[in-house]
Amino acid sequence: MTHAQERALERYNLHVYTEDFVAIQRQIRDGDAVKVGEQGTNTSVYKVMVQGIEALVVYNRRGKYVVTFLPRTWEKR
């Protein structure tokens, strides 16, 4: 299990699979995700829908992958 999958389960009680990550990438690429912040040079925080649940993810723009799922209580600093 990847770090992102562990955090999705821990923080959202979601079992995420490859097709979920593809769907998240598509949302970000197509502008359907809401960018809510940045974390460093190459990563952004997005609000996305995963299996019908709104979730916050850290997305690596350069590598085009989900780094982690943030807690629902995360706030932009």
N, C-alpha and C positions, 0 to 999 in steps of 0.2 A: 504494500500500500504506500502511495506517495505521500509526501508531507501535505499537499493540498487535499488529497482524499481524506487523510486523517483529520484535518481541521474542518472539513465539510461535515464529517460525521460528528465530531465533537461539538461543533458550534451550531449546526443546523439540523442535525440528525438525518443527514442525506448521505446515501451511498452514491457517489458520482463515478461515472464510467467515461470511457473515451468519447462516446457520443455526446455526453454532457459537456465535456471540455470543447469539443468541436462546436457545439451550439453556443457556448459562451464566446468563443473566438468569433463566430459569425455575428453575434449581437454587437460585439465591439467593432468589428470591421464595418458592419452595415449601419452603424450609428444608432442602433436600437438600445444600447446600454447607456447609462448616464454616468459620465465621468464626474466623480465627486472629490477628487484630490490626486496628489502625486506623492510618491514616496521615493525620492532619489532621482537620479538622472534618467534611468531607463524604465521605471515602473510607475504605473498609475493605478488609482483605486476606482473601480467601477461598480455601480449597482446593476446587477443582472438578474434575470429570472432563470432558476434552475428547478426543474421538475415542479413548476408552479409556485415556487417559493422565491421571494426576493432575497438576494444575498449580496454581500460585499466581497469583492475579490481584488487581490493585488495582481496586476497583469504586467508581464515584462514585454514592453513594446518592441524591443530589439529582437528577442527570441520568439515572440508571439506565443507565450504560454502563460497559464495561470500559476502564479507562485504560491499563493495561499488564499484561504478564505478568512476574512476578518470577523471578529465578534460583531453581533448585531449592535452592540453599544459603542462601536468605534465612532470617534468624532474627528473631523478634520482639525488639525492643529495649525 
